Amino acid sequence: MMTVHILSAGDGYAYYTNEVATGDARRESGRELGDYYTADGNPPGVWVGGGVAALGVSGVVTEEQMKALYGEGLHPDAEAMIIALQAQGKTAAEAHDAVKLGRAYYGYSTGGTDLSAKIETGYGDFTRMNHR
């Protein structure tokens, strides 16, 4: 069976990899995302569609590839490509520009609010008192 999901630009992929793919529960420490697929008998996601040839990707989709593509708007194999380009003498900025797939995603700034400050203070107090 195949399922298709809409992923939002930016960190929209993170919800899918962190919770949906693990049954809406956080992964246990030391458990990889792929463990969900093999433990429950579901096959891992694979690259499909017209864009795979243009991107030169195939096989299983990794969490790192999702982060690069959906999280940063970069080629799915950006990390390896940047390393290779820098080995060829490109600067870090030139290598990064070479793996971009268009303009950066627009991010809205909500600024600080009284509620967000109280939440941050609460998290800090909890961490300090509970050592976690």
N, CA, C and O atoms as a GROMACS GRO file, in nm:
protein
  528
    1MET      N    1   0.083  -0.117   0.000
    1MET     CA    2   0.000   0.000   0.000
    1MET      C    3   0.088   0.124   0.000
    1MET      O    4   0.195   0.125   0.062
    2MET      N    5   0.045   0.227  -0.069
    2MET     CA    6   0.121   0.351  -0.076
    2MET      C    7   0.037   0.462  -0.014
    2MET      O    8  -0.084   0.468  -0.035
    3THR      N    9   0.102   0.548   0.061
    3THR     CA   10   0.036   0.666   0.115
    3THR      C   11   0.109   0.789   0.068
    3THR      O   12   0.230   0.786   0.046
    4VAL      N   13   0.037   0.897   0.052
    4VAL     CA   14   0.094   1.023   0.010
    4VAL      C   15   0.060   1.126   0.116
    4VAL      O   16  -0.055   1.132   0.162
    5HIS      N   17   0.156   1.206   0.154
    5HIS     CA   18   0.135   1.308   0.256
    5HIS      C   19   0.181   1.442   0.204
    5HIS      O   20   0.278   1.450   0.129
    6ILE      N   21   0.112   1.547   0.243
    6ILE     CA   22   0.154   1.683   0.210
    6ILE      C   23   0.251   1.728   0.318
    6ILE      O   24   0.223   1.715   0.437
    7LEU      N   25   0.366   1.780   0.276
    7LEU     CA   26   0.466   1.829   0.370
    7LEU      C   27   0.482   1.979   0.351
    7LEU      O   28   0.498   2.026   0.238
    8SER      N   29   0.477   2.052   0.459
    8SER     CA   30   0.497   2.196   0.452
    8SER      C   31   0.645   2.227   0.440
    8SER      O   32   0.730   2.153   0.490
    9ALA      N   33   0.676   2.337   0.373
    9ALA     CA   34   0.814   2.381   0.364
    9ALA      C   35   0.864   2.418   0.502
    9ALA      O   36   0.786   2.448   0.592
   10GLY      N   37   0.994   2.416   0.518
   10GLY     CA   38   1.053   2.447   0.648
   10GLY      C   39   1.064   2.322   0.732
   10GLY      O   40   1.122   2.222   0.689
   11ASP      N   41   1.007   2.325   0.851
   11ASP     CA   42   1.019   2.209   0.938
   11ASP      C   43   0.896   2.119   0.936
   11ASP      O   44   0.878   2.039   1.027
   12GLY      N   45   0.813   2.130   0.833
   12GLY     CA   46   0.695   2.044   0.821
   12GLY      C   47   0.729   1.897   0.817
   12GLY      O   48   0.652   1.814   0.864
   13TYR      N   49   0.845   1.863   0.760
   13TYR     CA   50   0.888   1.723   0.754
   13TYR      C   51   0.914   1.667   0.894
   13TYR      O   52   0.900   1.547   0.916
   14ALA      N   53   0.953   1.752   0.989
   14ALA     CA   54   0.992   1.707   1.123
   14ALA      C   55   0.877   1.639   1.195
   14ALA      O   56   0.897   1.539   1.264
   15TYR      N   57   0.756   1.692   1.179
   15TYR     CA   58   0.640   1.627   1.242
   15TYR      C   59   0.624   1.486   1.188
   15TYR      O   60   0.598   1.392   1.262
   16TYR      N   61   0.639   1.472   1.057
   16TYR     CA   62   0.624   1.340   0.995
   16TYR      C   63   0.732   1.244   1.045
   16TYR      O   64   0.701   1.131   1.083
   17THR      N   65   0.856   1.286   1.045
   17THR     CA   66   0.964   1.195   1.085
   17THR      C   67   0.966   1.170   1.234
   17THR      O   68   1.007   1.062   1.277
   18ASN      N   69   0.925   1.267   1.314
   18ASN     CA   70   0.932   1.250   1.460
   18ASN      C   71   0.810   1.183   1.521
   18ASN      O   72   0.824   1.108   1.618
   19GLU      N   73   0.692   1.207   1.466
   19GLU     CA   74   0.573   1.158   1.533
   19GLU      C   75   0.484   1.070   1.446
   19GLU      O   76   0.450   0.960   1.487
   20VAL      N   77   0.446   1.117   1.328
   20VAL     CA   78   0.356   1.037   1.245
   20VAL      C   79   0.419   0.904   1.210
   20VAL      O   80   0.355   0.799   1.220
   21ALA      N   81   0.546   0.907   1.168
   21ALA     CA   82   0.613   0.784   1.129
   21ALA      C   83   0.639   0.691   1.246
   21ALA      O   84   0.673   0.574   1.227
   22THR      N   85   0.623   0.741   1.367
   22THR     CA   86   0.643   0.656   1.485
   22THR      C   87   0.512   0.641   1.562
   22THR      O   88   0.514   0.623   1.684
   23GLY      N   89   0.400   0.648   1.493
   23GLY     CA   90   0.270   0.626   1.557
   23GLY      C   91   0.232   0.737   1.652
   23GLY      O   92   0.173   0.710   1.757
   24ASP      N   93   0.264   0.862   1.618
   24ASP     CA   94   0.235   0.979   1.702
   24ASP      C   95   0.294   0.967   1.842
   24ASP      O   96   0.235   1.014   1.939
   25ALA      N   97   0.408   0.904   1.850
   25ALA     CA   98   0.480   0.895   1.977
   25ALA      C   99   0.626   0.927   1.951
   25ALA      O  100   0.679   0.895   1.845
   26ARG      N  101   0.689   0.990   2.046
   26ARG     CA  102   0.832   1.022   2.033
   26ARG      C  103   0.913   0.894   2.025
   26ARG      O  104   0.880   0.795   2.091
   27ARG      N  105   1.018   0.895   1.945
   27ARG     CA  106   1.108   0.779   1.938
   27ARG      C  107   1.181   0.763   2.069
   27ARG      O  108   1.219   0.861   2.134
   28GLU      N  109   1.200   0.639   2.108
   28GLU     CA  110   1.278   0.611   2.228
   28GLU      C  111   1.424   0.642   2.199
   28GLU      O  112   1.468   0.636   2.084
   29SER      N  113   1.499   0.673   2.302
   29SER     CA  114   1.641   0.701   2.288
   29SER      C  115   1.712   0.582   2.225
   29SER      O  116   1.692   0.468   2.267
   30GLY      N  117   1.794   0.608   2.125
   30GLY     CA  118   1.868   0.502   2.058
   30GLY      C  119   1.790   0.432   1.948
   30GLY      O  120   1.844   0.345   1.880
   31ARG      N  121   1.664   0.468   1.927
   31ARG     CA  122   1.583   0.406   1.823
   31ARG      C  123   1.586   0.494   1.699
   31ARG      O  124   1.552   0.612   1.706
   32GLU      N  125   1.624   0.437   1.588
   32GLU     CA  126   1.631   0.512   1.462
   32GLU      C  127   1.493   0.518   1.398
   32GLU      O  128   1.406   0.436   1.428
   33LEU      N  129   1.472   0.617   1.311
   33LEU     CA  130   1.345   0.629   1.241
   33LEU      C  131   1.315   0.503   1.162
   33LEU      O  132   1.201   0.456   1.160
   34GLY      N  133   1.415   0.448   1.097
   34GLY     CA  134   1.395   0.328   1.016
   34GLY      C  135   1.350   0.208   1.097
   34GLY      O  136   1.292   0.115   1.041
   35ASP      N  137   1.375   0.207   1.229
   35ASP     CA  138   1.330   0.096   1.313
   35ASP      C  139   1.179   0.083   1.311
   35ASP      O  140   1.126  -0.027   1.322
   36TYR      N  141   1.110   0.196   1.296
   36TYR     CA  142   0.964   0.193   1.290
   36TYR      C  143   0.919   0.108   1.172
   36TYR      O  144   0.827   0.027   1.184
   37TYR      N  145   0.983   0.129   1.059
   37TYR     CA  146   0.942   0.056   0.940
   37TYR      C  147   0.966  -0.094   0.953
   37TYR      O  148   0.879  -0.174   0.920
   38THR      N  149   1.083  -0.131   1.000
   38THR     CA  150   1.115  -0.273   1.007
   38THR      C  151   1.045  -0.341   1.123
   38THR      O  152   1.005  -0.457   1.110
   39ALA      N  153   1.030  -0.273   1.235
   39ALA     CA  154   0.966  -0.335   1.352
   39ALA      C  155   0.818  -0.362   1.327
   39ALA      O  156   0.765  -0.463   1.372
   40ASP      N  157   0.753  -0.273   1.256
   40ASP     CA  158   0.609  -0.288   1.233
   40ASP      C  159   0.577  -0.348   1.097
   40ASP      O  160   0.460  -0.364   1.062
   41GLY      N  161   0.678  -0.383   1.020
   41GLY     CA  162   0.657  -0.450   0.892
   41GLY      C  163   0.621  -0.361   0.776
   41GLY      O  164   0.585  -0.411   0.670
   42ASN      N  165   0.630  -0.230   0.791
   42ASN     CA  166   0.601  -0.139   0.680
   42ASN      C  167   0.728  -0.110   0.603
   42ASN      O  168   0.834  -0.091   0.663
   43PRO      N  169   0.719  -0.106   0.471
   43PRO     CA  170   0.840  -0.075   0.394
   43PRO      C  171   0.876   0.072   0.408
   43PRO      O  172   0.788   0.155   0.429
   44PRO      N  173   1.004   0.104   0.396
   44PRO     CA  174   1.046   0.245   0.404
   44PRO      C  175   1.000   0.323   0.282
   44PRO      O  176   0.971   0.264   0.177
   45GLY      N  177   0.992   0.454   0.296
   45GLY     CA  178   0.956   0.539   0.183
   45GLY      C  179   1.065   0.539   0.078
   45GLY      O  180   1.183   0.532   0.110
   46VAL      N  181   1.025   0.548  -0.048
   46VAL     CA  182   1.121   0.551  -0.159
   46VAL      C  183   1.091   0.671  -0.248
   46VAL      O  184   0.979   0.723  -0.250
   47TRP      N  185   1.192   0.713  -0.320
   47TRP     CA  186   1.178   0.825  -0.413
   47TRP      C  187   1.096   0.782  -0.534
   47TRP      O  188   1.125   0.680  -0.597
   48VAL      N  189   0.993   0.860  -0.568
   48VAL     CA  190   0.912   0.835  -0.686
   48VAL      C  191   0.876   0.968  -0.750
   48VAL      O  192   0.890   1.073  -0.687
   49GLY      N  193   0.831   0.965  -0.873
   49GLY     CA  194   0.783   1.084  -0.940
   49GLY      C  195   0.879   1.137  -1.045
   49GLY      O  196   0.990   1.086  -1.061
   50GLY      N  197   0.834   1.238  -1.114
   50GLY     CA  198   0.910   1.294  -1.224
   50GLY      C  199   1.036   1.367  -1.181
   50GLY      O  200   1.129   1.379  -1.261
   51GLY      N  201   1.043   1.414  -1.060
   51GLY     CA  202   1.159   1.490  -1.015
   51GLY      C  203   1.278   1.406  -0.977
   51GLY      O  204   1.389   1.458  -0.966
   52VAL      N  205   1.259   1.274  -0.957
   52VAL     CA  206   1.371   1.193  -0.911
   52VAL      C  207   1.483   1.188  -1.015
   52VAL      O  208   1.600   1.187  -0.978
   53ALA      N  209   1.448   1.184  -1.142
   53ALA     CA  210   1.551   1.182  -1.246
   53ALA      C  211   1.629   1.313  -1.249
   53ALA      O  212   1.751   1.314  -1.264
   54ALA      N  213   1.557   1.424  -1.234
   54ALA     CA  214   1.623   1.555  -1.235
   54ALA      C  215   1.715   1.572  -1.115
   54ALA      O  216   1.822   1.633  -1.126
   55LEU      N  217   1.674   1.518  -1.001
   55LEU     CA  218   1.755   1.529  -0.880
   55LEU      C  219   1.862   1.421  -0.872
   55LEU      O  220   1.961   1.435  -0.799
   56GLY      N  221   1.842   1.313  -0.946
   56GLY     CA  222   1.939   1.203  -0.942
   56GLY      C  223   1.933   1.124  -0.813
   56GLY      O  224   2.035   1.074  -0.766
   57VAL      N  225   1.814   1.113  -0.755
   57VAL     CA  226   1.797   1.035  -0.632
   57VAL      C  227   1.719   0.908  -0.662
   57VAL      O  228   1.641   0.902  -0.757
   58SER      N  229   1.741   0.808  -0.580
   58SER     CA  230   1.667   0.683  -0.594
   58SER      C  231   1.677   0.607  -0.464
   58SER      O  232   1.757   0.641  -0.376
   59GLY      N  233   1.596   0.506  -0.452
   59GLY     CA  234   1.601   0.420  -0.334
   59GLY      C  235   1.525   0.478  -0.216
   59GLY      O  236   1.431   0.555  -0.233
   60VAL      N  237   1.567   0.439  -0.097
   60VAL     CA  238   1.501   0.477   0.027
   60VAL      C  239   1.526   0.624   0.059
   60VAL      O  240   1.638   0.673   0.044
   61VAL      N  241   1.422   0.694   0.103
   61VAL     CA  242   1.433   0.833   0.145
   61VAL      C  243   1.482   0.835   0.290
   61VAL      O  244   1.422   0.772   0.378
   62THR      N  245   1.591   0.907   0.315
   62THR     CA  246   1.644   0.915   0.451
   62THR      C  247   1.595   1.041   0.520
   62THR      O  248   1.548   1.134   0.455
   63GLU      N  249   1.605   1.041   0.652
   63GLU     CA  250   1.566   1.159   0.729
   63GLU      C  251   1.653   1.278   0.693
   63GLU      O  252   1.604   1.391   0.688
   64GLU      N  253   1.782   1.255   0.667
   64GLU     CA  254   1.872   1.364   0.629
   64GLU      C  255   1.830   1.425   0.496
   64GLU      O  256   1.838   1.546   0.477
   65GLN      N  257   1.785   1.340   0.402
   65GLN     CA  258   1.740   1.391   0.273
   65GLN      C  259   1.614   1.474   0.289
   65GLN      O  260   1.600   1.579   0.226
   66MET      N  261   1.522   1.429   0.374
   66MET     CA  262   1.400   1.507   0.398
   66MET      C  263   1.433   1.641   0.460
   66MET      O  264   1.374   1.743   0.424
   67LYS      N  265   1.527   1.642   0.554
   67LYS     CA  266   1.566   1.767   0.619
   67LYS      C  267   1.624   1.864   0.516
   67LYS      O  268   1.588   1.982   0.514
   68ALA      N  269   1.712   1.814   0.430
   68ALA     CA  270   1.773   1.901   0.329
   68ALA      C  271   1.668   1.955   0.234
   68ALA      O  272   1.662   2.076   0.210
   69LEU      N  273   1.584   1.867   0.179
   69LEU     CA  274   1.487   1.908   0.078
   69LEU      C  275   1.374   1.991   0.136
   69LEU      O  276   1.352   2.104   0.091
   70TYR      N  277   1.304   1.939   0.233
   70TYR     CA  278   1.187   2.009   0.287
   70TYR      C  279   1.222   2.110   0.394
   70TYR      O  280   1.155   2.213   0.407
   71GLY      N  281   1.327   2.084   0.471
   71GLY     CA  282   1.362   2.175   0.578
   71GLY      C  283   1.444   2.294   0.534
   71GLY      O  284   1.431   2.403   0.590
   72GLU      N  285   1.530   2.273   0.431
   72GLU     CA  286   1.621   2.380   0.393
   72GLU      C  287   1.612   2.420   0.246
   72GLU      O  288   1.678   2.515   0.204
   73GLY      N  289   1.532   2.348   0.168
   73GLY     CA  290   1.520   2.381   0.026
   73GLY      C  291   1.646   2.351  -0.053
   73GLY      O  292   1.676   2.418  -0.152
   74LEU      N  293   1.720   2.249  -0.009
   74LEU     CA  294   1.844   2.209  -0.074
   74LEU      C  295   1.826   2.075  -0.144
   74LEU      O  296   1.728   2.004  -0.120
   75HIS      N  297   1.920   2.041  -0.230
   75HIS     CA  298   1.920   1.910  -0.293
   75HIS      C  299   1.918   1.804  -0.183
   75HIS      O  300   1.984   1.823  -0.080
   76PRO      N  301   1.845   1.693  -0.200
   76PRO     CA  302   1.839   1.591  -0.096
   76PRO      C  303   1.976   1.539  -0.052
   76PRO      O  304   1.993   1.502   0.064
   77ASP      N  305   2.073   1.537  -0.141
   77ASP     CA  306   2.207   1.490  -0.107
   77ASP      C  307   2.304   1.606  -0.088
   77ASP      O  308   2.423   1.595  -0.118
   78ALA      N  309   2.252   1.718  -0.037
   78ALA     CA  310   2.330   1.842  -0.026
   78ALA      C  311   2.458   1.825   0.054
   78ALA      O  312   2.563   1.876   0.014
   79GLU      N  313   2.452   1.754   0.165
   79GLU     CA  314   2.570   1.744   0.251
   79GLU      C  315   2.689   1.682   0.176
   79GLU      O  316   2.799   1.737   0.178
   80ALA      N  317   2.666   1.570   0.110
   80ALA     CA  318   2.774   1.505   0.034
   80ALA      C  319   2.819   1.591  -0.083
   80ALA      O  320   2.937   1.598  -0.114
   81MET      N  321   2.723   1.658  -0.147
   81MET     CA  322   2.757   1.742  -0.261
   81MET      C  323   2.841   1.862  -0.218
   81MET      O  324   2.935   1.899  -0.288
   82ILE      N  325   2.809   1.921  -0.103
   82ILE     CA  326   2.886   2.036  -0.053
   82ILE      C  327   3.029   1.994  -0.023
   82ILE      O  328   3.124   2.065  -0.057
   83ILE      N  329   3.045   1.878   0.040
   83ILE     CA  330   3.179   1.827   0.070
   83ILE      C  331   3.258   1.808  -0.058
   83ILE      O  332   3.375   1.846  -0.065
   84ALA      N  333   3.196   1.749  -0.160
   84ALA     CA  334   3.263   1.725  -0.288
   84ALA      C  335   3.301   1.857  -0.356
   84ALA      O  336   3.410   1.869  -0.411
   85LEU      N  337   3.211   1.954  -0.352
   85LEU     CA  338   3.238   2.083  -0.416
   85LEU      C  339   3.350   2.158  -0.345
   85LEU      O  340   3.432   2.223  -0.410
   86GLN      N  341   3.354   2.149  -0.213
   86GLN     CA  342   3.462   2.214  -0.139
   86GLN      C  343   3.596   2.145  -0.167
   86GLN      O  344   3.700   2.210  -0.169
   87ALA      N  345   3.594   2.015  -0.188
   87ALA     CA  346   3.716   1.942  -0.222
   87ALA      C  347   3.767   1.986  -0.359
   87ALA      O  348   3.886   1.974  -0.388
   88GLN      N  349   3.676   2.035  -0.444
   88GLN     CA  350   3.714   2.084  -0.577
   88GLN      C  351   3.758   2.231  -0.573
   88GLN      O  352   3.790   2.288  -0.677
   89GLY      N  353   3.760   2.291  -0.454
   89GLY     CA  354   3.808   2.427  -0.442
   89GLY      C  355   3.702   2.534  -0.425
   89GLY      O  356   3.735   2.652  -0.415
   90LYS      N  357   3.573   2.496  -0.422
   90LYS     CA  358   3.466   2.595  -0.401
   90LYS      C  359   3.466   2.638  -0.254
   90LYS      O  360   3.500   2.561  -0.165
   91THR      N  361   3.427   2.763  -0.232
   91THR     CA  362   3.411   2.809  -0.095
   91THR      C  363   3.283   2.749  -0.038
   91THR      O  364   3.201   2.694  -0.112
   92ALA      N  365   3.266   2.758   0.094
   92ALA     CA  366   3.146   2.704   0.158
   92ALA      C  367   3.021   2.773   0.102
   92ALA      O  368   2.920   2.707   0.076
   93ALA      N  369   3.027   2.904   0.082
   93ALA     CA  370   2.912   2.978   0.028
   93ALA      C  371   2.881   2.936  -0.115
   93ALA      O  372   2.764   2.919  -0.151
   94GLU      N  373   2.984   2.920  -0.197
   94GLU     CA  374   2.963   2.877  -0.336
   94GLU      C  375   2.904   2.737  -0.341
   94GLU      O  376   2.814   2.710  -0.421
   95ALA      N  377   2.955   2.648  -0.257
   95ALA     CA  378   2.904   2.510  -0.254
   95ALA      C  379   2.758   2.508  -0.209
   95ALA      O  380   2.677   2.435  -0.264
   96HIS      N  381   2.725   2.589  -0.108
   96HIS     CA  382   2.588   2.595  -0.059
   96HIS      C  383   2.495   2.648  -0.168
   96HIS      O  384   2.386   2.594  -0.188
   97ASP      N  385   2.538   2.753  -0.236
   97ASP     CA  386   2.456   2.809  -0.344
   97ASP      C  387   2.433   2.708  -0.457
   97ASP      O  388   2.328   2.708  -0.520
   98ALA      N  389   2.531   2.622  -0.481
   98ALA     CA  390   2.520   2.524  -0.589
   98ALA      C  391   2.417   2.416  -0.560
   98ALA      O  392   2.366   2.355  -0.654
   99VAL      N  393   2.386   2.391  -0.434
   99VAL     CA  394   2.291   2.284  -0.401
   99VAL      C  395   2.152   2.339  -0.365
   99VAL      O  396   2.062   2.261  -0.333
  100LYS      N  397   2.135   2.473  -0.370
  100LYS     CA  398   2.004   2.531  -0.343
  100LYS      C  399   1.909   2.500  -0.456
  100LYS      O  400   1.949   2.497  -0.573
  101LEU      N  401   1.784   2.477  -0.423
  101LEU     CA  402   1.682   2.447  -0.525
  101LEU      C  403   1.585   2.563  -0.540
  101LEU      O  404   1.464   2.542  -0.554
  102GLY      N  405   1.636   2.684  -0.538
  102GLY     CA  406   1.550   2.802  -0.550
  102GLY      C  407   1.571   2.895  -0.433
  102GLY      O  408   1.672   2.889  -0.364
  103ARG      N  409   1.474   2.983  -0.413
  103ARG     CA  410   1.483   3.079  -0.303
  103ARG      C  411   1.461   3.009  -0.170
  103ARG      O  412   1.397   2.904  -0.164
  104ALA      N  413   1.514   3.068  -0.064
  104ALA     CA  414   1.494   3.015   0.070
  104ALA      C  415   1.347   3.028   0.108
  104ALA      O  416   1.278   3.118   0.062
  105TYR      N  417   1.299   2.938   0.193
  105TYR     CA  418   1.162   2.946   0.241
  105TYR      C  419   1.146   3.069   0.326
  105TYR      O  420   1.235   3.106   0.403
  106TYR      N  421   1.032   3.133   0.313
  106TYR     CA  422   1.005   3.252   0.392
  106TYR      C  423   0.963   3.208   0.532
  106TYR      O  424   0.880   3.118   0.547
  107GLY      N  425   1.019   3.271   0.631
  107GLY     CA  426   0.982   3.241   0.770
  107GLY      C  427   0.922   3.363   0.834
  107GLY      O  428   0.975   3.473   0.822
  108TYR      N  429   0.812   3.344   0.902
  108TYR     CA  430   0.746   3.453   0.972
  108TYR      C  431   0.803   3.465   1.112
  108TYR      O  432   0.821   3.365   1.182
  109SER      N  433   0.830   3.585   1.152
  109SER     CA  434   0.880   3.609   1.286
  109SER      C  435   0.763   3.653   1.373
  109SER      O  436   0.697   3.753   1.343
  110THR      N  437   0.738   3.580   1.481
  110THR     CA  438   0.628   3.616   1.569
  110THR      C  439   0.673   3.707   1.680
  110THR      O  440   0.591   3.769   1.749
  111GLY      N  441   0.804   3.716   1.698
  111GLY     CA  442   0.854   3.800   1.806
  111GLY      C  443   0.822   3.740   1.941
  111GLY      O  444   0.748   3.642   1.950
  112GLY      N  445   0.876   3.796   2.041
  112GLY     CA  446   0.853   3.746   2.176
  112GLY      C  447   0.718   3.794   2.230
  112GLY      O  448   0.675   3.905   2.200
  113THR      N  449   0.654   3.710   2.307
  113THR     CA  450   0.529   3.747   2.372
  113THR      C  451   0.541   3.713   2.520
  113THR      O  452   0.632   3.641   2.560
  114ASP      N  453   0.449   3.766   2.599
  114ASP     CA  454   0.450   3.734   2.742
  114ASP      C  455   0.432   3.584   2.761
  114ASP      O  456   0.499   3.524   2.846
  115LEU      N  457   0.344   3.522   2.684
  115LEU     CA  458   0.320   3.379   2.697
  115LEU      C  459   0.444   3.298   2.661
  115LEU      O  460   0.481   3.205   2.733
  116SER      N  461   0.511   3.334   2.550
  116SER     CA  462   0.630   3.258   2.512
  116SER      C  463   0.740   3.275   2.616
  116SER      O  464   0.815   3.180   2.641
  117ALA      N  465   0.751   3.392   2.677
  117ALA     CA  466   0.852   3.413   2.782
  117ALA      C  467   0.820   3.327   2.904
  117ALA      O  468   0.911   3.270   2.965
  118LYS      N  469   0.693   3.318   2.940
  118LYS     CA  470   0.653   3.235   3.055
  118LYS      C  471   0.677   3.087   3.027
  118LYS      O  472   0.720   3.012   3.115
  119ILE      N  473   0.650   3.045   2.906
  119ILE     CA  474   0.674   2.904   2.869
  119ILE      C  475   0.822   2.873   2.876
  119ILE      O  476   0.860   2.770   2.932
  120GLU      N  477   0.906   2.960   2.821
  120GLU     CA  478   1.051   2.938   2.826
  120GLU      C  479   1.101   2.934   2.970
  120GLU      O  480   1.186   2.852   3.004
  121THR      N  481   1.049   3.023   3.053
  121THR     CA  482   1.087   3.023   3.195
  121THR      C  483   1.044   2.893   3.262
  121THR      O  484   1.119   2.836   3.341
  122GLY      N  485   0.924   2.847   3.231
  122GLY     CA  486   0.874   2.721   3.287
  122GLY      C  487   0.959   2.603   3.247
  122GLY      O  488   0.990   2.518   3.329
  123TYR      N  489   0.998   2.598   3.120
  123TYR     CA  490   1.086   2.489   3.072
  123TYR      C  491   1.220   2.494   3.145
  123TYR      O  492   1.272   2.391   3.187
  124GLY      N  493   1.275   2.614   3.160
  124GLY     CA  494   1.403   2.629   3.228
  124GLY      C  495   1.394   2.586   3.373
  124GLY      O  496   1.483   2.517   3.424
  125ASP      N  497   1.286   2.627   3.441
  125ASP     CA  498   1.267   2.588   3.582
  125ASP      C  499   1.253   2.436   3.594
  125ASP      O  500   1.313   2.376   3.683
  126PHE      N  501   1.175   2.376   3.507
  126PHE     CA  502   1.156   2.231   3.512
  126PHE      C  503   1.288   2.159   3.491
  126PHE      O  504   1.321   2.066   3.564
  127THR      N  505   1.364   2.202   3.391
  127THR     CA  506   1.493   2.139   3.361
  127THR      C  507   1.588   2.152   3.480
  127THR      O  508   1.655   2.055   3.517
  128ARG      N  509   1.593   2.270   3.537
  128ARG     CA  510   1.683   2.293   3.650
  128ARG      C  511   1.643   2.208   3.770
  128ARG      O  512   1.731   2.150   3.835
  129MET      N  513   1.515   2.198   3.802
  129MET     CA  514   1.469   2.127   3.920
  129MET      C  515   1.468   1.975   3.902
  129MET      O  516   1.487   1.900   3.998
  130ASN      N  517   1.447   1.930   3.780
  130ASN     CA  518   1.435   1.785   3.754
  130ASN      C  519   1.557   1.726   3.687
  130ASN      O  520   1.561   1.605   3.664
  131HIS      N  521   1.656   1.808   3.656
  131HIS     CA  522   1.780   1.762   3.594
  131HIS      C  523   1.757   1.686   3.464
  131HIS      O  524   1.828   1.591   3.433
  132ARG      N  525   1.656   1.727   3.389
  132ARG     CA  526   1.629   1.670   3.258
  132ARG      C  527   1.550   1.767   3.174
  132ARG      O  528   1.517   1.737   3.059
   0.00000   0.00000   0.00000
